Each structure stands twice: as structure tokens, then as C-alpha cells.
């Protein structure tokens, strides 16, 4: 790798080559030869042109929270950090949009938005305008927010969220990143700067090409700017955590919530190890085998009624204990749950993610519980989304053969329910035994054709995506 050529694009302080620093940017035990910090999309574009000329393997890097996802890179020369791309480009509170660079941290953006004056939290419905004007007239302006709650919210960057299609429990109410993105600007693998979409709905009518960047894991381009929809902050947030002795009882309560007229923000079913991870010094939860956590957000009156109904439902279904969390404890609980993937010192975490038909989540959870009983795995399922997560904590790299058998059982259960399973975090020894992505789907030839056309030399994240593309 001709590192000197990087100095023609960036100043020396923006190029790092010392081995101690580079070791912290290793991907599956492979360290890069250099690390660069472009300050704008133009510099990133010049770097990508250089990478194409010299056939480097380039991996984009935000906060690094998702770098364990995917195959081992087939070649790896350069890390392109987006940490200097950390500016808010445009904030239009009146139209509830924000445009920010990819390196902006989600927590920093949320702090900024919370202080922005906004209109009242009320569904935009013309038939309710008169009522909305009356109800909002006496309410405070609480700020706005981006309704995304991925893992590691204090560290993750906007570009990382989009590239990994990262979501959290609030997806039940607010949807996916694709539902919130109006436009993107990115640097292509060959060094062109491409902008798609915009701030208005008219700009994204028809086939929205910008959506192709979501979940592409940095294989199709390096995100520079992203335009999101915003929402007014809710007046109140709260949660109910109900404890049950069996999974069947927990499922009965979760199904009651899903079948009701309530609009919960999130609905998670957790086994005992998972609930232990979601507890903290400020929040202790009942010791029963299964818990169901339901989040509620909105008007004061709306949330109060919803919490009362949830408590009544839980008691009817035989909950041994029902805990109502105030706003502070609610925030702590969801943050602790989001950070389940942090391994204790001296241990390695293996994280599995399954997606499947919503109606069959019970089959998946029962199969996963049986398959991982030797490890006391932490298991969670988003009952209204068809998503399950499994966390296994082991010494060093654990037993790759045994872990691969557990992962295979997880995958079989998800595929039986018309879904799939991905290993989001695993040591190299396990990736060598079990493919992190599983078998390619029927649309894989199309995915490969797009990759071959957009990145003919395979310079971005080479080999790390599904099927080695």
C-alpha cells in the first residue's frame, strides 16, 4: 500500500499509521495499514478514487459498534473514519426534518433536538385540527426527536445506523430507518459524490433509490449526509414490566396487548438472564422466569390510561408482579436492554438475531431456549415485530463447535418460521464454523449484480457482506 499517496489528499495529521492505534481498528483480528479522517465528502471522494487506482480494501468506520457484523474481510488496507463528518447541515423544525452528516452521534443529535422549539405532539389529521388546536394551546413545546433507538445509543453514529439498518424496541411504533429517511448524499466506491432524495415528499416520489443504502453495510458507498423526518417529543414516557412464571403466561399477556386497541411504543418478552442484564443499580426487577416490558409514549392523559390498562391486563393474565417505571427508570431500562451486547471484562459475547413471521415468535423462543440451555443465554423477542435476539457470554472464544451447534439450531428454528438468523457478533473461530449470514436468498443474484456494477473492483468492505460480496 502506497501510504505516501494519501498525503496528496489529506494533511499528515489526518493520516494515522502507528501500529498501536491501528490495532484498535482491527476487524476480525485483521488490522489496517492506515487510518484516515476526511473532513468532508470531497476529501472522502478523493480517497476513494485513490483506492480504486491502487485496488485497496477500504472499510468505512463510524463508532465501530457494528464492526463485528459480517464475514472476515477478504482484504483490508484502509479505515475511512467518518468521525470528522459530524456537523448538522440543516434543521427545519417547522417541517420536522434534519439533515446531518454521517459521523454525528445519535445522542448528540437527540440532545440538540430536545432543545428545539416544536409544535404540539398530536397526530396530523385534518379531521382533528380543531380539537388539536384546543388541546395543544395549553401545552408546552417540548422539542423534537429522531425516533430511532438502536443499540449503544450514546456511541452510535447516524451513518452506522443507516448502513447496518440498526433498530430497537421502538420500531414497533415508529418503524424502520427507511421510514424516516428522506434523502442521502454519499460517496460511491469509484469516488463520485451522489445525492438522492430531499426534504420534501415530492423529492422522493416514485422509486426511492436512496433506500438502497440502508442495510448495505458500507458496501455500496460511504454515507456523507442523511435527511431524516422528525417527530415532536412526547409529553410523557413510561413502561410496565410484568413478571410471569412461564413463557406461556408471558406470551398470553403479550398477545393480549397486541390484540388490544392500545398503541404501545415497544413490546419485549425477556427471559431471566436478559432481564438481569437490563437491571441496574437504580432498577431492580422481579426474579421470575419471564418478563414482558411494554413502553408507552404520548400525551400525559394518553400514557396514564395506557399504563392503567396494561396493569389490569397483566393482573388478569396472572402476573406475579407488575412494576410501573417512571420516565427516568424507563430510560434506564431501555438503555440497559439496548446495551446487552456489552461483554463483561474477560468474556466474549456472541450475539444472534433472528427474524421470522410475527405470529410464530413463540416457536422460535421455545426452540432457542432449549438449544441454549447449557449457556443460560439471554433471550429477548419483540413480540409485535418478529425479531429475537440471543446473547451468549463465554470465556475467551468459547467452544466453537458447541457454539456453532447452538447457532445452527437458532437458524433452523428461524428458517422453519419463514425467517433467517444472522450472527451480529462472534469471534473469528466461530465464524469459521458457522456462516454469519446463512444461505443467500433468492434475490442474491440481484444483490451481487448491483455490487458488481457499483463497485466493480470490490474496494468497499470486500468480502464482508452476504455471500462474500
C-alpha positions as CSV (number, residue, x, y, z in Angstrom):
1,X,0.0,0.0,0.0
2,X,1.4,3.4,-1.0
3,X,0.7,5.4,2.1
4,X,2.5,8.4,0.8
5,X,-0.2,8.9,-1.8
6,X,-2.6,9.7,1.0
7,X,-0.7,12.8,1.9
8,X,-1.6,14.3,-1.5
9,X,-5.3,14.2,-0.4
10,X,-5.1,14.8,3.4
11,X,-2.8,16.7,5.7
12,X,-0.4,14.4,7.7
13,X,-2.4,14.8,11.0
14,X,-5.4,13.2,9.2
15,X,-3.4,10.0,8.3
16,X,-2.6,7.5,11.1
17,X,-0.1,4.7,10.6
18,X,1.2,3.8,14.0
19,X,0.5,0.1,14.8
20,X,-0.8,0.7,18.4
21,X,-3.6,2.9,17.1
22,X,-4.4,0.7,14.1
23,X,-4.7,-2.3,16.4
24,X,-7.8,-0.7,17.8
25,X,-9.4,-0.7,14.4
26,X,-8.8,-4.3,13.6
27,X,-11.7,-6.3,12.0
28,X,-11.8,-10.0,12.9
29,X,-8.2,-9.8,14.0
30,X,-7.0,-8.1,10.8
31,X,-5.5,-4.6,11.4
32,X,-5.5,-2.0,8.6
33,X,-2.3,-0.4,7.2
34,X,-3.6,3.1,7.6
35,X,-6.5,5.1,9.1
36,X,-7.7,8.4,7.6
37,X,-10.0,11.1,8.8
38,X,-11.6,13.1,5.9
39,X,-13.2,16.3,6.9
40,X,-15.8,16.5,4.1
41,X,-17.3,14.5,1.3
42,X,-14.8,15.9,-1.2
43,X,-11.9,14.5,0.7
44,X,-13.6,11.2,1.1
45,X,-14.2,11.1,-2.7
46,X,-10.6,11.7,-3.4
47,X,-9.6,8.9,-1.1
48,X,-12.0,6.5,-2.9
49,X,-10.6,7.5,-6.3
50,X,-7.1,6.7,-4.9
51,X,-8.4,3.4,-3.5
52,X,-9.7,2.4,-6.9
53,X,-6.4,3.3,-8.6
54,X,-4.4,1.2,-6.2
55,X,-7.0,-1.5,-5.5
56,X,-7.2,-1.1,-1.7
57,X,-9.7,-2.7,0.5
58,X,-11.5,0.2,2.4
59,X,-13.7,-0.2,5.4
60,X,-15.9,2.8,6.5
61,X,-15.9,3.3,10.3
62,X,-18.3,5.3,12.4
63,X,-18.3,4.4,16.1
64,X,-17.4,0.8,15.4
65,X,-20.4,-0.6,17.2
66,X,-21.3,-2.9,14.3
67,X,-17.8,-3.9,13.1
68,X,-18.3,-7.5,14.4
69,X,-21.1,-8.0,11.9
70,X,-20.3,-9.8,8.7
71,X,-17.6,-12.1,7.3
72,X,-13.9,-11.6,7.7
73,X,-12.7,-9.1,5.1
74,X,-11.0,-10.6,2.1
75,X,-8.6,-7.7,2.1
76,X,-8.2,-4.7,4.3
77,X,-5.8,-1.8,3.7
78,X,-7.6,1.3,4.9
79,X,-10.1,2.5,7.5
80,X,-12.0,5.6,6.5
81,X,-13.4,7.2,9.6
82,X,-16.4,9.4,9.5
83,X,-15.8,10.9,12.9
84,X,-14.9,14.3,11.4
85,X,-18.1,14.4,9.4
86,X,-20.0,15.5,12.5
87,X,-22.0,18.6,11.5
88,X,-25.7,19.4,11.4
89,X,-26.3,20.7,7.9
90,X,-29.9,21.8,8.3
91,X,-32.5,21.8,11.0
92,X,-36.1,22.6,9.9
93,X,-38.3,22.2,12.9
94,X,-41.3,23.8,11.2
95,X,-41.3,20.9,8.7
96,X,-39.9,18.4,11.1
97,X,-36.7,17.5,9.1
98,X,-33.0,17.5,9.9
99,X,-30.0,16.9,7.6
100,X,-26.8,15.8,9.4
101,X,-23.5,14.3,8.4
102,X,-22.9,10.6,8.8
103,X,-20.5,11.0,11.7
104,X,-22.9,12.8,14.0
105,X,-23.6,10.7,17.1
106,X,-27.3,9.9,17.7
107,X,-27.1,11.0,21.4
108,X,-25.6,14.4,20.4
109,X,-28.4,14.9,17.8
110,X,-31.1,14.0,20.3
111,X,-29.7,16.5,22.8
112,X,-29.8,19.2,20.2
113,X,-33.3,18.4,19.0
114,X,-34.7,18.2,22.5
115,X,-34.0,21.9,22.9
116,X,-35.6,22.9,19.6
117,X,-39.0,24.6,19.8
118,X,-41.7,22.5,18.1
119,X,-45.4,22.2,17.6
120,X,-47.5,20.1,20.0
121,X,-47.4,16.3,19.9
122,X,-50.6,15.4,18.1
123,X,-51.5,13.2,15.2
124,X,-51.6,15.2,11.9
125,X,-55.2,14.6,11.0
126,X,-57.3,17.3,9.3
127,X,-60.4,16.0,10.9
128,X,-58.9,16.6,14.3
129,X,-57.5,20.0,13.7
130,X,-60.0,22.0,15.8
131,X,-59.5,19.6,18.7
132,X,-55.8,19.6,18.2
133,X,-55.6,23.4,18.3
134,X,-57.6,23.4,21.5
135,X,-55.6,20.6,23.2
136,X,-52.2,22.0,22.1
137,X,-52.9,25.6,23.2
138,X,-52.2,24.9,26.8
139,X,-49.2,22.6,26.4
140,X,-45.5,23.3,26.5
141,X,-43.2,23.0,23.5
142,X,-41.0,20.0,24.4
143,X,-38.6,19.8,21.5
144,X,-38.4,17.2,18.7
145,X,-36.5,13.9,18.3
146,X,-35.4,11.3,15.8
147,X,-37.5,8.2,16.7
148,X,-34.7,5.6,16.5
149,X,-33.3,3.6,19.4
150,X,-30.5,1.3,18.2
151,X,-28.0,-0.5,20.5
152,X,-25.4,1.7,22.1
153,X,-27.3,5.0,21.6
154,X,-24.6,7.0,23.3
155,X,-22.0,6.0,20.8
156,X,-23.6,5.0,17.5
157,X,-23.4,7.4,14.5
158,X,-26.2,8.2,12.1
159,X,-24.2,6.7,9.2
160,X,-23.7,3.5,11.2
161,X,-27.4,3.2,12.0
162,X,-28.3,3.5,8.3
163,X,-25.6,1.3,7.0
164,X,-26.4,-1.5,9.4
165,X,-30.2,-0.8,9.4
166,X,-30.0,-0.8,13.2
167,X,-33.2,-0.7,15.2
168,X,-34.5,-1.1,18.7
169,X,-37.8,-1.9,20.5
170,X,-39.4,1.4,19.5
171,X,-39.5,0.1,15.9
172,X,-42.9,-1.3,16.9
173,X,-44.4,2.2,16.9
174,X,-42.1,4.3,14.8
175,X,-40.9,1.9,12.1
176,X,-37.6,1.3,10.4
177,X,-34.8,3.8,9.4
178,X,-36.2,3.5,5.9
179,X,-39.5,5.0,7.1
180,X,-37.7,8.1,8.4
181,X,-35.1,8.8,5.7
182,X,-36.0,11.4,3.0
183,X,-32.6,11.6,1.3
184,X,-28.9,10.8,1.4
185,X,-25.7,12.1,0.0
186,X,-22.9,9.5,-0.3
187,X,-19.5,8.9,-1.9
188,X,-19.6,6.0,-4.4
189,X,-16.9,3.3,-4.4
190,X,-15.4,4.9,-7.5
191,X,-15.2,8.4,-5.9
192,X,-18.4,10.2,-7.2
193,X,-20.5,12.2,-4.8
194,X,-24.1,11.3,-5.3
195,X,-27.2,12.9,-3.8
196,X,-30.7,11.3,-3.8
197,X,-34.0,12.4,-2.3
198,X,-34.5,15.6,-0.3
199,X,-36.5,17.4,2.4
200,X,-39.9,17.1,0.8
201,X,-42.1,14.2,-0.1
202,X,-42.2,15.3,-3.8
203,X,-38.5,14.8,-4.0
204,X,-38.8,11.1,-3.1
205,X,-41.9,10.2,-5.1
206,X,-41.6,7.1,-7.3
207,X,-38.8,4.6,-6.8
208,X,-36.7,5.9,-3.9
209,X,-33.1,4.9,-4.8
210,X,-31.7,6.3,-1.5
211,X,-33.2,3.3,0.3
212,X,-30.6,1.0,-1.3
213,X,-28.0,2.4,1.1
214,X,-30.0,1.2,4.1
215,X,-28.5,-2.0,5.4
216,X,-25.9,-2.2,2.7
217,X,-23.1,-2.3,5.4
218,X,-21.0,0.2,3.6
219,X,-20.5,-2.0,0.6
220,X,-22.2,0.4,-1.9
221,X,-20.9,3.8,-0.7
222,X,-19.8,5.9,2.2
223,X,-22.6,8.0,3.6
224,X,-21.9,11.7,3.8
225,X,-25.2,13.3,4.7
226,X,-28.7,12.0,5.6
227,X,-32.0,13.8,5.8
228,X,-34.5,12.4,8.4
229,X,-38.1,13.0,9.4
230,X,-38.5,14.1,13.0
231,X,-41.3,13.9,15.5
232,X,-42.3,16.2,18.4
233,X,-41.2,14.8,21.7
234,X,-43.9,13.1,23.7
235,X,-45.1,14.8,26.9
236,X,-44.6,11.6,28.9
237,X,-42.8,8.3,28.6
238,X,-43.4,5.3,30.9
239,X,-43.2,1.5,30.9
240,X,-44.8,-1.5,32.6
241,X,-42.7,-4.6,33.4
242,X,-44.8,-7.7,34.3
243,X,-43.3,-10.9,35.7
244,X,-44.6,-14.4,34.9
245,X,-43.5,-17.8,35.9
246,X,-43.8,-19.4,32.5
247,X,-43.3,-18.3,28.9
248,X,-46.8,-19.3,28.1
249,X,-48.2,-16.9,30.6
250,X,-45.9,-14.1,29.3
251,X,-47.0,-14.8,25.7
252,X,-50.7,-14.7,26.7
253,X,-50.2,-11.2,28.1
254,X,-48.1,-10.0,25.1
255,X,-50.8,-11.3,22.8
256,X,-53.5,-9.5,24.8
257,X,-51.6,-6.3,24.3
258,X,-51.1,-6.9,20.6
259,X,-54.8,-7.7,20.1
260,X,-56.0,-4.6,22.1
261,X,-56.6,-1.1,20.8
262,X,-53.5,0.2,22.7
263,X,-50.6,1.6,20.7
264,X,-47.5,0.6,22.7
265,X,-44.2,2.0,21.7
266,X,-42.4,-1.3,22.4
267,X,-43.3,-4.8,23.5
268,X,-40.5,-7.1,24.6
269,X,-40.5,-10.5,26.2
270,X,-37.4,-11.3,28.1
271,X,-36.1,-14.4,29.9
272,X,-34.4,-14.3,33.3
273,X,-30.8,-13.7,32.1
274,X,-31.9,-10.9,29.7
275,X,-33.8,-9.2,32.5
276,X,-30.8,-9.4,34.7
277,X,-28.8,-7.6,32.1
278,X,-31.5,-4.9,31.8
279,X,-31.4,-4.3,35.5
280,X,-29.1,-1.8,37.1
281,X,-28.2,-0.3,40.5
282,X,-31.1,2.1,40.1
283,X,-33.6,-0.5,38.7
284,X,-34.1,-4.0,40.2
285,X,-36.7,-6.2,38.6
286,X,-38.7,-9.3,39.8
287,X,-36.8,-12.6,39.8
288,X,-39.5,-14.7,37.9
289,X,-38.5,-16.7,34.8
290,X,-40.1,-14.4,32.2
291,X,-41.0,-10.7,31.9
292,X,-42.9,-8.6,29.4
293,X,-41.9,-5.0,29.1
294,X,-44.3,-2.6,27.4
295,X,-43.4,1.0,26.6
296,X,-45.9,3.9,26.3
297,X,-45.3,7.4,25.0
298,X,-47.6,10.4,24.2
299,X,-49.8,12.8,26.0
300,X,-49.9,12.7,29.8
301,X,-53.6,11.5,29.7
302,X,-52.9,9.0,26.9
303,X,-50.0,7.4,28.7
304,X,-51.8,7.3,32.1
305,X,-54.7,5.5,30.6
306,X,-52.5,3.1,28.7
307,X,-50.4,2.2,31.8
308,X,-53.6,1.6,33.8
309,X,-54.9,-0.7,31.1
310,X,-51.6,-2.6,30.9
311,X,-51.5,-3.2,34.6
312,X,-55.1,-4.5,34.5
313,X,-54.3,-6.8,31.6
314,X,-51.2,-8.2,33.3
315,X,-53.0,-9.0,36.5
316,X,-55.8,-10.7,34.6
317,X,-53.2,-13.0,32.9
318,X,-51.7,-13.9,36.3
319,X,-48.6,-11.7,36.6
320,X,-46.9,-12.3,39.9
321,X,-45.7,-8.7,40.0
322,X,-46.4,-5.6,37.9
323,X,-43.8,-2.8,38.0
324,X,-44.6,0.7,36.6
325,X,-41.4,2.6,35.6
326,X,-41.3,6.4,35.8
327,X,-39.6,8.3,32.9
328,X,-36.1,8.1,34.4
329,X,-36.3,4.4,35.1
330,X,-37.9,3.8,31.7
331,X,-35.0,5.4,30.1
332,X,-32.5,3.4,32.1
333,X,-34.3,0.1,31.4
334,X,-34.4,0.5,27.6
335,X,-30.8,1.8,27.5
336,X,-29.6,-1.2,29.6
337,X,-31.5,-3.6,27.3
338,X,-30.0,-2.0,24.2
339,X,-26.6,-2.5,25.7
340,X,-27.0,-6.2,26.4
341,X,-24.3,-6.9,23.8
342,X,-21.5,-5.5,26.0
343,X,-19.5,-8.4,27.3
344,X,-18.2,-8.3,30.9
345,X,-14.5,-8.0,31.4
346,X,-12.7,-11.2,30.4
347,X,-15.6,-12.6,28.4
348,X,-16.7,-12.8,24.8
349,X,-20.2,-12.1,23.6
350,X,-21.9,-14.0,20.8
351,X,-25.0,-12.2,19.5
352,X,-27.6,-13.8,17.3
353,X,-30.5,-12.0,15.6
354,X,-33.5,-13.9,14.2
355,X,-36.3,-12.6,12.0
356,X,-39.4,-14.6,11.3
357,X,-43.2,-14.5,10.9
358,X,-44.7,-12.4,13.8
359,X,-47.3,-15.0,14.6
360,X,-44.7,-17.6,15.2
361,X,-42.4,-15.9,17.8
362,X,-43.4,-18.4,20.5
363,X,-42.0,-21.3,18.4
364,X,-38.7,-19.5,18.0
365,X,-38.3,-18.5,21.6
366,X,-39.1,-22.1,22.8
367,X,-36.6,-23.6,20.4
368,X,-33.9,-21.0,21.2
369,X,-34.4,-21.6,25.0
370,X,-34.0,-25.4,24.6
371,X,-30.9,-25.0,22.3
372,X,-29.0,-22.6,24.6
373,X,-30.0,-24.1,28.0
374,X,-26.3,-25.0,28.7
375,X,-25.2,-21.4,28.3
376,X,-28.1,-19.7,30.1
377,X,-28.4,-17.4,27.1
378,X,-30.1,-14.0,27.5
379,X,-33.1,-14.1,25.1
380,X,-35.4,-11.3,24.0
381,X,-38.2,-11.2,21.5
382,X,-40.0,-8.2,20.0
383,X,-43.4,-9.8,20.1
384,X,-45.0,-7.4,17.6
385,X,-42.1,-7.4,15.2
386,X,-41.0,-11.0,14.6
387,X,-37.4,-10.3,15.9
388,X,-35.5,-12.2,18.5
389,X,-32.0,-11.8,20.0
390,X,-29.8,-14.2,21.8
391,X,-26.7,-13.3,23.8
392,X,-24.2,-15.9,25.0
393,X,-21.3,-14.8,27.2
394,X,-18.3,-17.2,27.3
395,X,-14.7,-17.3,28.4
396,X,-12.3,-16.3,25.6
397,X,-13.7,-17.6,22.3
398,X,-15.7,-20.4,24.0
399,X,-16.1,-23.8,22.3
400,X,-16.6,-23.0,18.6
401,X,-18.1,-26.5,17.8
402,X,-20.7,-26.2,20.6
403,X,-21.5,-22.5,19.8
404,X,-21.9,-23.4,16.2
405,X,-24.4,-26.1,17.1
406,X,-26.4,-23.6,19.1
407,X,-26.3,-21.1,16.3
408,X,-27.3,-23.8,13.8
409,X,-30.3,-24.7,16.0
410,X,-31.2,-21.0,16.2
411,X,-31.0,-20.7,12.4
412,X,-33.1,-23.8,11.8
413,X,-35.8,-22.5,14.1
414,X,-36.0,-19.1,12.4
415,X,-36.0,-20.6,8.9
416,X,-38.7,-23.0,9.9
417,X,-40.8,-20.0,10.7
418,X,-40.0,-18.5,7.3
419,X,-37.3,-16.2,8.5
420,X,-33.5,-16.1,8.9
421,X,-30.8,-15.8,11.5
422,X,-27.7,-13.6,11.5
423,X,-24.7,-13.7,13.8
424,X,-24.3,-10.0,14.7
425,X,-21.2,-10.6,16.9
426,X,-19.0,-13.6,17.0
427,X,-15.3,-14.5,17.3
428,X,-13.4,-15.5,14.2
429,X,-13.2,-19.1,15.4
430,X,-17.0,-19.3,15.4
431,X,-17.3,-17.5,12.0
432,X,-15.1,-20.2,10.5
433,X,-17.6,-22.9,11.7
434,X,-20.9,-21.1,11.0
435,X,-21.6,-18.6,8.3
436,X,-22.6,-15.3,9.9
437,X,-25.3,-14.6,7.3
438,X,-26.6,-18.0,6.4
439,X,-27.6,-19.2,2.9
440,X,-28.1,-16.5,0.3
441,X,-31.8,-15.8,-0.6
442,X,-33.4,-15.9,-4.0
443,X,-32.6,-12.3,-4.5
444,X,-28.9,-12.8,-4.0
445,X,-28.0,-12.7,-7.8
446,X,-29.6,-9.3,-8.0
447,X,-27.7,-8.1,-5.0
448,X,-24.4,-9.3,-6.5
449,X,-25.2,-7.7,-9.8
450,X,-25.7,-4.4,-8.1
451,X,-22.5,-4.7,-6.2
452,X,-20.5,-5.7,-9.3
453,X,-21.9,-2.6,-11.2
454,X,-21.5,-0.1,-8.4
455,X,-18.1,-1.4,-7.1
456,X,-16.5,-3.4,-9.9
457,X,-13.1,-3.7,-8.1
458,X,-14.7,-4.6,-4.7
459,X,-12.9,-1.9,-2.8
460,X,-15.6,-1.2,-0.1
461,X,-15.9,-3.8,2.7
462,X,-14.6,-6.6,0.4
463,X,-16.0,-10.0,1.2
464,X,-17.8,-9.0,4.4
465,X,-21.4,-9.0,3.2
466,X,-23.8,-11.9,2.4
467,X,-22.3,-14.4,0.1
468,X,-18.9,-12.8,0.3
469,X,-19.8,-9.7,-1.8
